[in-house]
Amino acid sequence: MKLKKYIALMLFCLFIGFVFSQDQEQGINYKALKFKNFSLKEGLSQSSVLCILQDKKGFLWFGTRDGLNKYDGNEFKVFRHNSQDSTSLSHNFIKALYEDIKGNLWVGTIDGLNKFNPETNSFERYVIKTEKKGLDNFEVWSIVEDKEAYLWLGTSLGIKKIDTKEGVFVKAVYDESDKKLFTTPTRSLLITHNNELWIKTTEHIGAYNLKTQVAKYYPYPDNSVTELNKSNVSALYQDKKNNIWLGFKNGLALLNKEIDSFEFFSLKSKKNKAIKDHVRSICEDYLGIFGLEHTMDFMFKSK
């Protein structure tokens, strides 16, 4: 496989129509970047790519609205739901991809979680039955793993926890006062370097200490109104300098460590203009260059 190490970052920009730079003075030549387009013609199952992952073996995985795609550098292999095969994907609409510390690939769909078996090219389904009529499974929006190898899922049913050693769901322990943080539909999760679980729900932003089991809440920057559209995609990200970033409907925010509060991030080259359009995903390369999936997508270098 002739996959370059930085290909995952480059393919992040499949989301992007244009790339803008605010750091030309730093000698970074963005115009030299080369992009190759993958479409249905090359074998991609569907044109809306919602999530991308490069696994430890170098394979690229693309989650779309109609199937999961595995790319080996030459061709695509497509995985889809088959109602006659219980070892196929639980649904074709892929929302999240995650590779755990053991190299297992987890696939979140709008109808359940799946664990990929590379030996048989099949999937093991993880579902939750609910009391609500017509709702058998759950939408998985985000997947992270803590230092104890537990998977945490951000779902339409709130936070769910999986013991990967036993392959079963386990109860997440939290104070009753934090129930809403754990039971409200969740849109994004982040495990920080100090093993803290950050949670972005449709209504709250919180940081949960996995050791003390205590949660702390953070308001939206500038007291922004709670997002009205519950389907909005959000992003939580920790960069190499341990900064916490928040991407949401109203823009891009950075946690100010001095006051322990989120503030809208502004671009110097844009006369300190804050980014206040929907930010759905955040990525940082080895140079500290950030790429955003944003209403007007671009790259920038943080301080």
Contacts in CASP RR format, 6 or more apart in sequence:
PFRMAT RR
TARGET T0000
AUTHOR 0000-0000-0000
METHOD contacts of the structure
MODEL  1
MKLKKYIALMLFCLFIGFVFSQDQEQGINYKALKFKNFSLKEGLSQSSVL
CILQDKKGFLWFGTRDGLNKYDGNEFKVFRHNSQDSTSLSHNFIKALYED
IKGNLWVGTIDGLNKFNPETNSFERYVIKTEKKGLDNFEVWSIVEDKEAY
LWLGTSLGIKKIDTKEGVFVKAVYDESDKKLFTTPTRSLLITHNNELWIK
TTEHIGAYNLKTQVAKYYPYPDNSVTELNKSNVSALYQDKKNNIWLGFKN
GLALLNKEIDSFEFFSLKSKKNKAIKDHVRSICEDYLGIFGLEHTMDFMF
KSK
1 58 0 8 1.000
1 59 0 8 1.000
1 72 0 8 1.000
1 73 0 8 1.000
1 74 0 8 1.000
2 73 0 8 1.000
3 54 0 8 1.000
3 58 0 8 1.000
3 59 0 8 1.000
3 60 0 8 1.000
3 73 0 8 1.000
6 285 0 8 1.000
6 286 0 8 1.000
7 54 0 8 1.000
7 60 0 8 1.000
8 52 0 8 1.000
8 53 0 8 1.000
8 54 0 8 1.000
8 60 0 8 1.000
9 283 0 8 1.000
9 285 0 8 1.000
10 33 0 8 1.000
10 35 0 8 1.000
11 52 0 8 1.000
11 60 0 8 1.000
12 52 0 8 1.000
12 281 0 8 1.000
12 283 0 8 1.000
12 291 0 8 1.000
12 293 0 8 1.000
13 19 0 8 1.000
13 33 0 8 1.000
13 35 0 8 1.000
13 291 0 8 1.000
13 297 0 8 1.000
14 37 0 8 1.000
14 38 0 8 1.000
14 49 0 8 1.000
14 52 0 8 1.000
15 49 0 8 1.000
15 280 0 8 1.000
15 281 0 8 1.000
15 293 0 8 1.000
15 297 0 8 1.000
16 293 0 8 1.000
16 297 0 8 1.000
16 298 0 8 1.000
17 297 0 8 1.000
18 296 0 8 1.000
18 297 0 8 1.000
18 298 0 8 1.000
19 30 0 8 1.000
19 33 0 8 1.000
19 297 0 8 1.000
19 298 0 8 1.000
19 299 0 8 1.000
20 296 0 8 1.000
20 297 0 8 1.000
20 298 0 8 1.000
20 299 0 8 1.000
21 28 0 8 1.000
21 30 0 8 1.000
21 298 0 8 1.000
21 299 0 8 1.000
21 300 0 8 1.000
22 267 0 8 1.000
22 268 0 8 1.000
22 269 0 8 1.000
22 270 0 8 1.000
22 298 0 8 1.000
22 300 0 8 1.000
22 301 0 8 1.000
23 269 0 8 1.000
23 300 0 8 1.000
23 301 0 8 1.000
24 30 0 8 1.000
26 301 0 8 1.000
28 287 0 8 1.000
28 289 0 8 1.000
28 301 0 8 1.000
30 299 0 8 1.000
38 44 0 8 1.000
38 71 0 8 1.000
38 76 0 8 1.000
39 47 0 8 1.000
40 46 0 8 1.000
40 47 0 8 1.000
42 76 0 8 1.000
43 69 0 8 1.000
43 75 0 8 1.000
43 76 0 8 1.000
43 78 0 8 1.000
44 62 0 8 1.000
44 64 0 8 1.000
44 69 0 8 1.000
44 76 0 8 1.000
45 64 0 8 1.000
45 66 0 8 1.000
45 67 0 8 1.000
45 68 0 8 1.000
45 69 0 8 1.000
45 76 0 8 1.000
45 78 0 8 1.000
45 80 0 8 1.000
46 64 0 8 1.000
46 65 0 8 1.000
46 66 0 8 1.000
46 67 0 8 1.000
47 64 0 8 1.000
48 64 0 8 1.000
48 65 0 8 1.000
49 62 0 8 1.000
49 63 0 8 1.000
49 64 0 8 1.000
50 63 0 8 1.000
50 64 0 8 1.000
50 65 0 8 1.000
50 94 0 8 1.000
50 95 0 8 1.000
51 62 0 8 1.000
51 63 0 8 1.000
51 94 0 8 1.000
51 95 0 8 1.000
51 96 0 8 1.000
51 97 0 8 1.000
52 60 0 8 1.000
52 61 0 8 1.000
52 62 0 8 1.000
52 63 0 8 1.000
52 97 0 8 1.000
53 60 0 8 1.000
53 61 0 8 1.000
53 97 0 8 1.000
53 98 0 8 1.000
53 99 0 8 1.000
53 105 0 8 1.000
54 60 0 8 1.000
54 61 0 8 1.000
55 61 0 8 1.000
55 99 0 8 1.000
55 103 0 8 1.000
55 105 0 8 1.000
56 99 0 8 1.000
56 103 0 8 1.000
59 70 0 8 1.000
59 71 0 8 1.000
59 72 0 8 1.000
60 70 0 8 1.000
60 71 0 8 1.000
60 73 0 8 1.000
61 68 0 8 1.000
61 69 0 8 1.000
61 70 0 8 1.000
61 71 0 8 1.000
61 97 0 8 1.000
61 105 0 8 1.000
62 68 0 8 1.000
62 69 0 8 1.000
62 71 0 8 1.000
63 69 0 8 1.000
63 94 0 8 1.000
63 97 0 8 1.000
63 107 0 8 1.000
64 94 0 8 1.000
65 92 0 8 1.000
65 93 0 8 1.000
65 94 0 8 1.000
66 80 0 8 1.000
66 92 0 8 1.000
66 93 0 8 1.000
67 78 0 8 1.000
67 79 0 8 1.000
67 80 0 8 1.000
67 81 0 8 1.000
67 89 0 8 1.000
67 92 0 8 1.000
67 93 0 8 1.000
67 94 0 8 1.000
68 78 0 8 1.000
68 79 0 8 1.000
68 80 0 8 1.000
68 89 0 8 1.000
68 94 0 8 1.000
68 107 0 8 1.000
69 76 0 8 1.000
69 77 0 8 1.000
69 78 0 8 1.000
69 79 0 8 1.000
70 76 0 8 1.000
70 77 0 8 1.000
70 78 0 8 1.000
70 79 0 8 1.000
77 121 0 8 1.000
79 88 0 8 1.000
79 89 0 8 1.000
79 121 0 8 1.000
79 123 0 8 1.000
80 88 0 8 1.000
80 89 0 8 1.000
80 92 0 8 1.000
81 88 0 8 1.000
81 89 0 8 1.000
81 90 0 8 1.000
81 91 0 8 1.000
81 92 0 8 1.000
82 88 0 8 1.000
86 125 0 8 1.000
87 117 0 8 1.000
87 120 0 8 1.000
87 122 0 8 1.000
87 123 0 8 1.000
87 124 0 8 1.000
88 122 0 8 1.000
88 123 0 8 1.000
89 107 0 8 1.000
89 109 0 8 1.000
89 114 0 8 1.000
89 123 0 8 1.000
90 109 0 8 1.000
90 111 0 8 1.000
90 112 0 8 1.000
90 113 0 8 1.000
90 114 0 8 1.000
90 123 0 8 1.000
90 125 0 8 1.000
90 127 0 8 1.000
90 137 0 8 1.000
91 109 0 8 1.000
91 110 0 8 1.000
91 111 0 8 1.000
91 112 0 8 1.000
91 137 0 8 1.000
92 109 0 8 1.000
93 109 0 8 1.000
93 110 0 8 1.000
93 111 0 8 1.000
94 107 0 8 1.000
94 108 0 8 1.000
94 109 0 8 1.000
95 108 0 8 1.000
95 109 0 8 1.000
95 110 0 8 1.000
95 139 0 8 1.000
95 140 0 8 1.000
95 141 0 8 1.000
96 106 0 8 1.000
96 107 0 8 1.000
96 108 0 8 1.000
96 140 0 8 1.000
96 141 0 8 1.000
96 142 0 8 1.000
96 143 0 8 1.000
97 105 0 8 1.000
97 106 0 8 1.000
97 107 0 8 1.000
97 108 0 8 1.000
97 143 0 8 1.000
98 105 0 8 1.000
98 106 0 8 1.000
98 143 0 8 1.000
98 144 0 8 1.000
98 145 0 8 1.000
98 151 0 8 1.000
99 105 0 8 1.000
99 106 0 8 1.000
100 106 0 8 1.000
100 145 0 8 1.000
100 149 0 8 1.000
100 151 0 8 1.000
100 164 0 8 1.000
101 145 0 8 1.000
101 149 0 8 1.000
102 149 0 8 1.000
102 164 0 8 1.000
104 115 0 8 1.000
104 116 0 8 1.000
104 164 0 8 1.000
105 115 0 8 1.000
105 116 0 8 1.000
105 118 0 8 1.000
106 113 0 8 1.000
106 114 0 8 1.000
106 115 0 8 1.000
106 116 0 8 1.000
106 143 0 8 1.000
106 151 0 8 1.000
107 113 0 8 1.000
107 114 0 8 1.000
107 115 0 8 1.000
107 116 0 8 1.000
107 123 0 8 1.000
108 114 0 8 1.000
108 140 0 8 1.000
108 143 0 8 1.000
109 139 0 8 1.000
109 140 0 8 1.000
110 139 0 8 1.000
110 140 0 8 1.000
111 136 0 8 1.000
111 137 0 8 1.000
111 138 0 8 1.000
111 139 0 8 1.000
112 125 0 8 1.000
112 126 0 8 1.000
112 127 0 8 1.000
112 128 0 8 1.000
112 137 0 8 1.000
112 138 0 8 1.000
112 139 0 8 1.000
112 140 0 8 1.000
113 125 0 8 1.000
113 126 0 8 1.000
113 127 0 8 1.000
113 140 0 8 1.000
113 143 0 8 1.000
113 153 0 8 1.000
113 162 0 8 1.000
114 123 0 8 1.000
114 124 0 8 1.000
114 125 0 8 1.000
114 126 0 8 1.000
115 123 0 8 1.000
115 124 0 8 1.000
115 126 0 8 1.000
116 122 0 8 1.000
116 123 0 8 1.000
117 123 0 8 1.000
117 124 0 8 1.000
126 162 0 8 1.000
126 167 0 8 1.000
126 169 0 8 1.000
127 136 0 8 1.000
127 137 0 8 1.000
127 138 0 8 1.000
128 137 0 8 1.000
128 138 0 8 1.000
128 157 0 8 1.000
128 160 0 8 1.000
128 169 0 8 1.000
129 136 0 8 1.000
130 136 0 8 1.000
130 138 0 8 1.000
130 157 0 8 1.000
138 155 0 8 1.000
138 156 0 8 1.000
138 157 0 8 1.000
138 160 0 8 1.000
139 155 0 8 1.000
139 156 0 8 1.000
140 153 0 8 1.000
140 154 0 8 1.000
140 155 0 8 1.000
141 154 0 8 1.000
141 155 0 8 1.000
141 156 0 8 1.000
141 186 0 8 1.000
141 187 0 8 1.000
141 188 0 8 1.000
141 233 0 8 1.000
142 153 0 8 1.000
142 154 0 8 1.000
142 186 0 8 1.000
142 187 0 8 1.000
142 188 0 8 1.000
142 189 0 8 1.000
143 151 0 8 1.000
143 152 0 8 1.000
143 153 0 8 1.000
143 154 0 8 1.000
143 189 0 8 1.000
144 151 0 8 1.000
144 152 0 8 1.000
144 189 0 8 1.000
144 190 0 8 1.000
144 191 0 8 1.000
144 197 0 8 1.000
145 151 0 8 1.000
145 152 0 8 1.000
145 164 0 8 1.000
145 191 0 8 1.000
146 152 0 8 1.000
146 191 0 8 1.000
146 195 0 8 1.000
146 197 0 8 1.000
146 210 0 8 1.000
147 195 0 8 1.000
148 210 0 8 1.000
149 164 0 8 1.000
149 165 0 8 1.000
150 161 0 8 1.000
150 162 0 8 1.000
150 163 0 8 1.000
150 164 0 8 1.000
150 170 0 8 1.000
151 161 0 8 1.000
151 162 0 8 1.000
151 164 0 8 1.000
152 159 0 8 1.000
152 160 0 8 1.000
152 161 0 8 1.000
152 162 0 8 1.000
152 172 0 8 1.000
152 189 0 8 1.000
152 191 0 8 1.000
152 197 0 8 1.000
153 159 0 8 1.000
153 160 0 8 1.000
153 161 0 8 1.000
153 162 0 8 1.000
153 186 0 8 1.000
153 189 0 8 1.000
154 160 0 8 1.000
154 186 0 8 1.000
154 187 0 8 1.000
154 188 0 8 1.000
154 189 0 8 1.000
154 199 0 8 1.000
155 185 0 8 1.000
155 186 0 8 1.000
156 185 0 8 1.000
157 183 0 8 1.000
157 185 0 8 1.000
158 182 0 8 1.000
158 183 0 8 1.000
158 184 0 8 1.000
158 185 0 8 1.000
158 186 0 8 1.000
158 201 0 8 1.000
159 172 0 8 1.000
159 181 0 8 1.000
159 182 0 8 1.000
159 183 0 8 1.000
159 186 0 8 1.000
159 189 0 8 1.000
159 199 0 8 1.000
160 169 0 8 1.000
160 172 0 8 1.000
161 169 0 8 1.000
161 170 0 8 1.000
161 171 0 8 1.000
161 172 0 8 1.000
162 168 0 8 1.000
162 169 0 8 1.000
162 170 0 8 1.000
163 169 0 8 1.000
163 170 0 8 1.000
172 182 0 8 1.000
173 213 0 8 1.000
174 181 0 8 1.000
174 182 0 8 1.000
174 208 0 8 1.000
174 213 0 8 1.000
174 215 0 8 1.000
175 213 0 8 1.000
175 214 0 8 1.000
175 215 0 8 1.000
178 208 0 8 1.000
178 215 0 8 1.000
180 201 0 8 1.000
180 203 0 8 1.000
180 204 0 8 1.000
181 199 0 8 1.000
181 201 0 8 1.000
181 204 0 8 1.000
181 206 0 8 1.000
181 208 0 8 1.000
181 215 0 8 1.000
181 217 0 8 1.000
182 199 0 8 1.000
184 201 0 8 1.000
184 202 0 8 1.000
184 203 0 8 1.000
184 204 0 8 1.000
185 201 0 8 1.000
185 202 0 8 1.000
185 230 0 8 1.000
186 199 0 8 1.000
186 200 0 8 1.000
186 201 0 8 1.000
186 202 0 8 1.000
187 200 0 8 1.000
187 201 0 8 1.000
187 202 0 8 1.000
187 232 0 8 1.000
187 233 0 8 1.000
187 234 0 8 1.000
188 199 0 8 1.000
188 200 0 8 1.000
188 233 0 8 1.000
188 234 0 8 1.000
188 235 0 8 1.000
188 236 0 8 1.000
189 197 0 8 1.000
189 198 0 8 1.000
189 199 0 8 1.000
189 200 0 8 1.000
189 236 0 8 1.000
190 197 0 8 1.000
190 198 0 8 1.000
190 236 0 8 1.000
190 237 0 8 1.000
190 238 0 8 1.000
190 244 0 8 1.000
191 197 0 8 1.000
191 198 0 8 1.000
192 198 0 8 1.000
192 238 0 8 1.000
192 242 0 8 1.000
192 244 0 8 1.000
193 238 0 8 1.000
193 242 0 8 1.000
195 210 0 8 1.000
195 211 0 8 1.000
196 207 0 8 1.000
196 208 0 8 1.000
196 209 0 8 1.000
196 210 0 8 1.000
197 207 0 8 1.000
197 208 0 8 1.000
197 209 0 8 1.000
197 210 0 8 1.000
198 205 0 8 1.000
198 206 0 8 1.000
198 207 0 8 1.000
198 208 0 8 1.000
198 236 0 8 1.000
198 244 0 8 1.000
199 205 0 8 1.000
199 206 0 8 1.000
199 207 0 8 1.000
199 208 0 8 1.000
200 206 0 8 1.000
200 234 0 8 1.000
200 235 0 8 1.000
200 236 0 8 1.000
200 246 0 8 1.000
200 248 0 8 1.000
202 226 0 8 1.000
202 227 0 8 1.000
202 230 0 8 1.000
202 232 0 8 1.000
203 226 0 8 1.000
204 217 0 8 1.000
205 217 0 8 1.000
205 218 0 8 1.000
205 219 0 8 1.000
205 220 0 8 1.000
205 246 0 8 1.000
205 262 0 8 1.000
206 215 0 8 1.000
206 216 0 8 1.000
206 217 0 8 1.000
206 218 0 8 1.000
207 215 0 8 1.000
207 216 0 8 1.000
207 218 0 8 1.000
208 214 0 8 1.000
208 215 0 8 1.000
208 216 0 8 1.000
209 215 0 8 1.000
209 216 0 8 1.000
218 255 0 8 1.000
218 260 0 8 1.000
218 261 0 8 1.000
218 262 0 8 1.000
219 261 0 8 1.000
219 262 0 8 1.000
220 226 0 8 1.000
220 248 0 8 1.000
220 250 0 8 1.000
220 253 0 8 1.000
220 262 0 8 1.000
221 246 0 8 1.000
221 250 0 8 1.000
221 253 0 8 1.000
221 261 0 8 1.000
221 262 0 8 1.000
221 263 0 8 1.000
221 264 0 8 1.000
222 263 0 8 1.000
222 264 0 8 1.000
224 250 0 8 1.000
225 250 0 8 1.000
227 248 0 8 1.000
227 249 0 8 1.000
227 250 0 8 1.000
229 249 0 8 1.000
232 248 0 8 1.000
232 249 0 8 1.000
232 278 0 8 1.000
233 280 0 8 1.000
233 281 0 8 1.000
234 246 0 8 1.000
234 247 0 8 1.000
234 248 0 8 1.000
234 249 0 8 1.000
234 280 0 8 1.000
235 245 0 8 1.000
235 246 0 8 1.000
235 247 0 8 1.000
235 248 0 8 1.000
235 279 0 8 1.000
235 280 0 8 1.000
235 281 0 8 1.000
235 282 0 8 1.000
236 244 0 8 1.000
236 245 0 8 1.000
236 246 0 8 1.000
236 247 0 8 1.000
237 244 0 8 1.000
237 245 0 8 1.000
237 247 0 8 1.000
237 282 0 8 1.000
237 283 0 8 1.000
237 284 0 8 1.000
238 244 0 8 1.000
238 245 0 8 1.000
239 245 0 8 1.000
239 284 0 8 1.000
239 288 0 8 1.000
239 290 0 8 1.000
239 302 0 8 1.000
240 284 0 8 1.000
240 288 0 8 1.000
241 302 0 8 1.000
243 254 0 8 1.000
243 255 0 8 1.000
243 257 0 8 1.000
243 302 0 8 1.000
244 254 0 8 1.000
244 255 0 8 1.000
245 252 0 8 1.000
245 253 0 8 1.000
245 254 0 8 1.000
245 255 0 8 1.000
245 265 0 8 1.000
245 282 0 8 1.000
246 252 0 8 1.000
246 253 0 8 1.000
246 254 0 8 1.000
246 255 0 8 1.000
246 262 0 8 1.000
247 253 0 8 1.000
247 279 0 8 1.000
247 280 0 8 1.000
247 282 0 8 1.000
248 278 0 8 1.000
248 279 0 8 1.000
249 278 0 8 1.000
250 276 0 8 1.000
250 278 0 8 1.000
251 264 0 8 1.000
251 274 0 8 1.000
251 275 0 8 1.000
251 276 0 8 1.000
251 277 0 8 1.000
251 278 0 8 1.000
251 279 0 8 1.000
251 294 0 8 1.000
252 264 0 8 1.000
252 265 0 8 1.000
252 274 0 8 1.000
252 275 0 8 1.000
252 279 0 8 1.000
252 282 0 8 1.000
252 292 0 8 1.000
252 294 0 8 1.000
253 262 0 8 1.000
253 263 0 8 1.000
253 264 0 8 1.000
253 265 0 8 1.000
254 262 0 8 1.000
254 263 0 8 1.000
254 265 0 8 1.000
255 261 0 8 1.000
255 262 0 8 1.000
255 263 0 8 1.000
256 262 0 8 1.000
256 263 0 8 1.000
264 274 0 8 1.000
264 275 0 8 1.000
264 276 0 8 1.000
265 274 0 8 1.000
265 275 0 8 1.000
266 272 0 8 1.000
266 273 0 8 1.000
266 274 0 8 1.000
266 275 0 8 1.000
267 273 0 8 1.000
267 275 0 8 1.000
267 300 0 8 1.000
275 292 0 8 1.000
275 294 0 8 1.000
277 294 0 8 1.000
277 295 0 8 1.000
277 296 0 8 1.000
278 294 0 8 1.000
278 295 0 8 1.000
279 292 0 8 1.000
279 293 0 8 1.000
279 294 0 8 1.000
280 293 0 8 1.000
280 294 0 8 1.000
281 292 0 8 1.000
281 293 0 8 1.000
282 290 0 8 1.000
282 291 0 8 1.000
282 292 0 8 1.000
283 290 0 8 1.000
283 291 0 8 1.000
283 292 0 8 1.000
284 290 0 8 1.000
284 291 0 8 1.000
287 301 0 8 1.000
288 301 0 8 1.000
288 302 0 8 1.000
289 299 0 8 1.000
289 300 0 8 1.000
289 301 0 8 1.000
290 299 0 8 1.000
290 300 0 8 1.000
290 301 0 8 1.000
290 302 0 8 1.000
291 297 0 8 1.000
291 298 0 8 1.000
291 299 0 8 1.000
291 300 0 8 1.000
292 298 0 8 1.000
292 299 0 8 1.000
292 300 0 8 1.000
END
